[in-house]
Amino acid sequence: MSAELDDTDRRIIDALLDNGRASASELAEQAEIATATATKRLQRLEEDGVIDGYQPEIDYGAFGYEVTAVFRLDVDGEGLETVVDDLRETSNMVGVYEVTGSDDVVAVGKFENTEALNAQIKSVLTHPEVRSARTSIVLDTVCEYDRLPVDADE
């Protein structure tokens, strides 16, 4: 990154987190700066890789993905990279994390039904580098993909 982030950058990013489709003038108003400044800052944040794309928030349930599951895996150390790469390529996984503690990998997946979930569990369990796997089905999503404010004033 070519420059340090300041409070103005943080206010712009928080404004984008509130509304990823906000115009430069809307971002400027929320960040309390001129529109030209917001435009230049936004361009710099994108060029520096601080902002790396814009994605819509999707209601997966609207597409029939009614089952969310959390996978906790104990993986043979030599096979960690292979396991996370395979999980990343699995279309149902929305999050894959290498973690510390008793598990090596935590993954979150969305499935249309328990049959599809069961097929994924079997796939994970038969992966040669996976020593053990525990799966939890989410009963109620309390919050998901909530924004984390970056502005120090929030």
C-alpha positions as CSV (number, residue, x, y, z in Angstrom):
1,M,0.0,0.0,0.0
2,S,1.5,3.3,-1.0
3,A,-0.1,5.5,1.7
4,E,-1.4,5.2,5.2
5,L,-5.2,5.2,5.7
6,D,-6.5,8.3,7.4
7,D,-9.8,9.1,9.0
8,T,-11.2,10.4,5.6
9,D,-10.3,7.1,4.0
10,R,-12.0,5.3,6.8
11,R,-15.2,7.4,6.5
12,I,-15.3,6.7,2.8
13,I,-15.0,3.0,3.3
14,D,-17.7,3.0,6.0
15,A,-20.0,4.9,3.6
16,L,-19.3,2.2,1.0
17,L,-20.0,-0.5,3.6
18,D,-23.4,1.1,4.3
19,N,-24.1,1.4,0.5
20,G,-21.8,-0.2,-2.0
21,R,-23.7,1.5,-4.8
22,A,-23.3,5.0,-3.4
23,S,-22.3,7.7,-5.9
24,A,-19.2,9.8,-5.3
25,S,-21.4,12.7,-4.2
26,E,-23.2,10.5,-1.7
27,L,-19.9,9.2,-0.4
28,A,-18.6,12.8,-0.1
29,E,-21.7,13.9,1.8
30,Q,-21.4,11.0,4.3
31,A,-17.6,11.5,4.7
32,E,-18.1,15.2,4.9
33,I,-15.7,16.0,2.1
34,A,-15.8,17.5,-1.4
35,T,-17.0,15.2,-4.2
36,A,-13.7,15.6,-6.1
37,T,-11.8,14.5,-3.0
38,A,-14.1,11.5,-2.5
39,T,-13.5,10.5,-6.2
40,K,-9.7,10.8,-5.9
41,R,-9.6,9.0,-2.6
42,L,-11.8,6.2,-3.9
43,Q,-9.6,5.8,-6.9
44,R,-6.5,5.6,-4.8
45,L,-8.1,3.1,-2.4
46,E,-9.0,0.9,-5.4
47,E,-5.5,1.3,-7.0
48,D,-3.8,0.4,-3.6
49,G,-6.0,-2.7,-3.3
50,V,-7.7,-1.5,-0.1
51,I,-11.0,-1.8,-2.0
52,D,-10.9,-4.9,-4.0
53,G,-14.2,-5.1,-5.9
54,Y,-17.8,-4.6,-5.1
55,Q,-20.1,-7.6,-4.4
56,P,-23.9,-7.7,-3.9
57,E,-25.4,-9.1,-0.7
58,I,-27.2,-12.3,-1.7
59,D,-30.1,-14.0,0.0
60,Y,-29.0,-17.6,-0.6
61,G,-32.4,-18.8,0.6
62,A,-34.0,-17.1,-2.4
63,F,-32.0,-19.6,-4.6
64,G,-33.0,-22.6,-2.5
65,Y,-29.9,-22.8,-0.3
66,E,-31.8,-23.5,2.9
67,V,-29.1,-25.4,4.8
68,T,-26.0,-23.7,6.2
69,A,-23.3,-25.9,7.8
70,V,-20.0,-25.3,9.5
71,F,-17.2,-27.8,9.0
72,R,-14.3,-28.2,11.4
73,L,-11.5,-30.3,10.1
74,D,-8.3,-31.9,11.5
75,V,-5.9,-32.1,8.6
76,D,-2.6,-33.9,8.1
77,G,0.0,-31.1,8.1
78,E,1.4,-31.9,4.7
79,G,-2.1,-31.9,3.1
80,L,-3.4,-28.6,4.5
81,E,-2.8,-26.7,1.2
82,T,-4.5,-29.4,-0.8
83,V,-7.6,-29.5,1.5
84,V,-8.1,-25.7,1.6
85,D,-7.6,-25.5,-2.2
86,D,-10.2,-28.3,-2.7
87,L,-12.7,-26.6,-0.4
88,R,-12.1,-23.2,-2.1
89,E,-13.0,-24.8,-5.4
90,T,-16.2,-26.4,-4.0
91,S,-19.1,-24.3,-5.2
92,N,-21.1,-24.6,-2.0
93,M,-18.4,-23.2,0.3
94,V,-18.8,-19.5,1.1
95,G,-15.9,-19.3,3.6
96,V,-12.8,-21.4,4.2
97,Y,-10.4,-20.5,7.0
98,E,-7.1,-21.9,8.2
99,V,-7.3,-21.6,12.0
100,T,-5.4,-22.2,15.2
101,G,-6.5,-24.5,18.0
102,S,-7.7,-28.1,17.8
103,D,-9.0,-27.7,14.3
104,D,-6.9,-26.8,11.3
105,V,-9.7,-25.7,8.9
106,V,-13.1,-24.2,9.4
107,A,-15.4,-23.9,6.4
108,V,-18.9,-22.7,6.0
109,G,-21.1,-24.0,3.2
110,K,-24.6,-23.4,1.9
111,F,-26.7,-26.3,0.6
112,E,-30.1,-26.8,-1.0
113,N,-31.0,-29.7,1.3
114,T,-29.6,-32.3,3.7
115,E,-28.9,-34.7,0.9
116,A,-26.5,-32.2,-0.7
117,L,-24.9,-31.5,2.7
118,N,-24.5,-35.3,3.2
119,A,-22.7,-35.6,-0.1
120,Q,-20.3,-32.8,0.9
121,I,-19.7,-34.4,4.3
122,K,-18.8,-37.7,2.6
123,S,-16.5,-35.9,0.2
124,V,-14.7,-34.2,3.0
125,L,-14.5,-37.4,5.1
126,T,-13.0,-39.4,2.2
127,H,-10.3,-36.7,1.5
128,P,-7.0,-38.5,2.2
129,E,-5.5,-35.7,4.2
130,V,-8.5,-35.1,6.5
131,R,-7.9,-37.0,9.7
132,S,-11.3,-36.1,11.2
133,A,-14.2,-33.8,10.5
134,R,-17.1,-32.4,12.6
135,T,-20.1,-30.7,11.0
136,S,-22.7,-28.5,12.6
137,I,-25.9,-27.5,10.9
138,V,-26.9,-23.9,11.5
139,L,-30.3,-23.7,13.1
140,D,-30.8,-19.9,13.0
141,T,-28.6,-17.3,11.3
142,V,-28.5,-14.4,13.9
143,C,-26.2,-12.3,11.7
144,E,-24.1,-12.9,8.6
145,Y,-21.7,-10.8,6.7
146,D,-22.3,-7.9,9.0
147,R,-20.0,-4.9,8.2
148,L,-17.1,-4.1,10.5
149,P,-16.8,-0.3,10.7
150,V,-13.3,0.9,10.0
151,D,-13.9,4.5,11.1
152,A,-12.4,5.1,14.5
153,D,-15.4,7.3,15.4
154,E,-17.9,4.5,15.0
